[in-house]
Amino acid sequence: MRVFTVLGPSQSGKTTLVEAISRLDGRSTTFDVSGTVHLHGFSYLDEPWCAIDVDGGGDNLAYVGPAMAISDAAVVVVPPDPLAAVLCAPYLRLVEEAGIPCFLFINRMDNPNGRIRDIIAALQTYCTNHIALRQVPIREGETIVGAVDLISERAWKYQEGQPSALIELPQSVEDREQEARTELLETLSDFDDNLLEQLIEDKQPPSAEVYDLAAQVLQNHQLIPACLGAASHGNGLTRLMKALRHEAPEFDIAAGRDEAEENARAIAGFADVKKHIGKIVVLRGLGAGVKAHENLGGETVGNLTTLDAKTQISELPAGQIGLAVKSDHLNPGNLYDSASATPLPEWAASHPAAHRQIVSPTHERDDVRLSNALSRLVEIDPGLHLQQDELSGHAILSSQGPQHMRRVTTKLDEDFGIEITADAVETAYRETIRTPVEHRHRHRKQSGGAGQFADVVISVAPMPRGSGFQFEEIVKGGAVPKNYIPSVEHGAKDALAQGPEGFPVVDVKVTLSDGKHHNVDSSDYAFRTAGKNAVREALPQAKPVVLQPVLSAEIHLPSDFVGDLVPTISSLQGQVLGFEGNPNASGWEIFNAQLPAVAEDELHRTLASATRGTGWVKLSFDHYEELRGPLPKSAAREAANAQ
């Protein structure tokens, strides 16, 4: 089975292309993964094929890596507009990072918004490898009615809904065809000395030799060929499929790109949880393949089916794609042998899941069910990350963006029967003090029988940022017995858990300098209570201040949008640290900044708008700094509730 992934921005016509291709030789079989990835199994020239259609948009990029991992080649569908080239930048970058052979398909050539030359030049900005145009259009006036193949020099006229018709090369396109063909051959000659010699001697190389060389440089990912067409009219489909059939590599090359060991038996690309069925894993066989009810990854595989999820098969040979049902131990993003699992290479991993929300069940009875459901979703969705909020104990679900979170919410409702409420993650404010203060507290309580007595003299003092908490005792003469001193320290920690404004207190040193005890009424509990009350009473006198967390932001974005991001960061009260070209991604910049954590959600919204959905950010905690200005109302409200 031959497998290719179709990528591209939203509204570029990917789905139209895949559906049209899958109908060229008859009916197709489809399987959807979470409504985002669509696998189409079909036959072409009596050979089995599978096209993987990944929805466009930044929220769906997490699925691109696994899709390429189980594919032999990729097709990036491009809008016919030079200004839209930047929307293809994330896909071109991922293709080059994976090192997968790639074709460009410039779609909707029935209604282009620019010259082909300008479209290719705009796309070249985001490709390290050279883009080679493989066809030139045939025009009648302003309308494109066909295309000329630059290797065979055959001209084809488009026919609505039918294969193109072979025609004589029109005189109007001869000069442009010769110019483009010469440019293509000169580009290919960079990879073949024999072709270079023929060109120097002004000889015309045989088409068969040129096709073989084109296949070789494609398989080595040294060149990206570009084809033309209009999927909605059935134009250019046969040329694209023939190129995939003759030039895309066999599956063993894809297995090597995935760094599969000799004993590997399958790649798990995707997984989904279907109502009334359970977990379904998309596998592609490797090596000796996979057999139903035999070990894979250390446990027994359940049933194997074709992409229709109904027709059972006994085995999945190398190169074939199928579904594993009742195999809950298998997870996407892994290479499997009989006994173990190995993660796919780093290029197949998703961008950081930076869109965070606190998730809780609408109905309390679903609390345990939600926890189990979220764990299952994180297993099957490469773009999700689950953690627990340290303060509230609630689940924090991180996704690729708002659309991704909406899909998760819908899936929880439809497939798990759980309604959820998603709220913004509260900013983790802290408090500290500015000046040292000494304070005495006497804890005395008598209620019949043994009483409680403890007297402590403590001082609280500020420490440098990031120092945390430090406790010291300088008691002399046994005023506070040694065995009670740890209780005073524990009491101080209790007090620092919530400062005057309701937030944890950090970067404070507490020193126990004196005190008194009673031989009968003193106890660990009494000194812990005294230590806690002494620190709690001292803090308001030590000029407390609220600290806000500051995040480091590493933003990846196309170079075109860097200028727009500078005022954006400033508007979020952030600081631009600098930016530089990404040495590993042509046409991309790495933009470094710092900004308050309270601006995190606004950054995601603004970044999506400022970069037209192409940019992404990696956030990490950097430091705390004093909050200047009033405390945000939401934070003040949370602090009040905590008190």
Summary of the structure (lengths in Angstrom):
residues: 643
radius of gyration: 32.2
end to end distance: 63.6
largest distance: 113.6
contacts: 2209
relative contact order: 0.09
helix: 33%
strand: 34%
